[in-house]
């Protein structure tokens, strides 16, 4: 099952946490919290994110977004 866009998931290959930005072909696209280059992960290698890690990732995203407001 592919996680919904906007949710957080962990790449089981290396433990990176990213926000799901979509899926294309056989991959799910993840973007690191706080911006950065998107990467592809096979859906079968996605892992759930512990609640504390999801909250920390969300906070990084919110801080990054607020710093971009003119």
C-alpha positions as CSV (number, residue, x, y, z in Angstrom):
1,X,0.0,0.0,0.0
2,X,1.4,3.4,-1.0
3,X,1.2,6.1,1.7
4,X,-0.9,9.2,1.0
5,X,0.9,12.3,-0.3
6,X,1.9,14.6,2.5
7,X,2.5,11.7,5.0
8,X,5.9,10.7,6.2
9,X,7.6,7.4,5.5
10,X,11.1,5.9,6.1
11,X,13.2,4.5,3.3
12,X,14.1,1.1,4.5
13,X,17.3,1.0,2.5
14,X,19.1,3.7,4.6
15,X,16.6,5.0,7.2
16,X,16.0,8.4,5.7
17,X,12.7,9.9,6.5
18,X,10.8,11.9,3.8
19,X,7.5,13.4,3.1
20,X,5.6,11.5,0.4
21,X,5.2,13.8,-2.6
22,X,3.7,11.3,-5.0
23,X,4.3,8.1,-6.9
24,X,5.3,7.6,-10.5
25,X,5.8,4.2,-12.1
26,X,7.1,1.7,-9.7
27,X,8.5,4.2,-7.2
28,X,7.3,6.5,-4.4
29,X,8.8,10.0,-4.4
30,X,10.1,11.2,-1.0
31,X,11.4,14.7,-0.1
32,X,13.5,15.4,3.0
33,X,11.9,17.5,5.7
34,X,13.0,21.1,5.3
35,X,13.4,20.9,1.6
36,X,16.0,19.2,-0.6
37,X,16.2,16.9,-3.5
38,X,13.5,14.4,-4.0
39,X,14.4,10.7,-4.2
40,X,12.7,7.5,-5.3
41,X,12.0,4.5,-3.1
42,X,10.4,1.2,-4.1
43,X,7.0,0.9,-2.2
44,X,8.0,-2.5,-0.8
45,X,10.9,-0.9,1.1
46,X,8.9,1.9,2.7
47,X,8.6,1.7,6.5
48,X,6.4,3.4,9.0
49,X,7.8,6.4,10.9
50,X,7.7,6.5,14.8
51,X,5.4,9.2,16.0
52,X,8.2,11.3,17.5
53,X,10.1,11.2,14.3
54,X,7.1,12.2,12.2
55,X,6.5,15.2,14.6
56,X,10.2,16.2,14.3
57,X,10.0,16.0,10.5
58,X,6.8,18.0,10.4
59,X,8.4,20.7,12.6
60,X,11.4,20.9,10.2
61,X,9.0,21.3,7.3
62,X,7.0,24.1,9.1
63,X,10.2,25.9,10.1
64,X,11.5,25.7,6.5
65,X,8.2,27.0,5.2
66,X,8.0,29.9,7.7
67,X,11.5,31.0,6.7
68,X,10.4,31.4,3.1
69,X,7.6,33.9,3.8
70,X,8.6,37.4,2.8
